[in-house]
Amino acid sequence: MNHILIFAGSGLTAAGFLYFLGIKFCADRLQAILALSTGLLLAIGGEFALTASSMSFFKAQQAQASVCLLEGEAAHPAEPRSDPAKIIYTHIVSCMKAGGYVWTMANKHCQEAPLASNAFCYLPSAILPRAVTWAQMQFE
């Protein structure tokens, strides 16, 4: 699907651009501008989707949450599983923060289960990974 978006976007962009070079694939200037802008949106959107699907943004976040959970439980073996003092919880959240993630309750899956080990309760600190991860989490 992503390849189709990129292909269609490239074709529309080319048709719109060629109009301004004197090769008239479009009927008028407005149609050329629409083809150019729509083509760019489709091509950029397809590239973004292709990049996001090929890289492990949310998967890396899930792996980091698992590692932090294991570290927290290994560092505090005497704490009960329910963790009433929130020692393991605090350890996991600080571990995720050190890994470049911030706690957030924005996702519905986090609101259903606000656990420190729930990967849906975090987002990356950096802008691009944050945007891609947020988009990936909408489809989980």
Helices and strands as residue ranges (DSSP letters): H 2-20, H 29-54, H 57-75, H 87-98, E 101-103, H 108-112, G 119-121, E 122-124, H 127-137
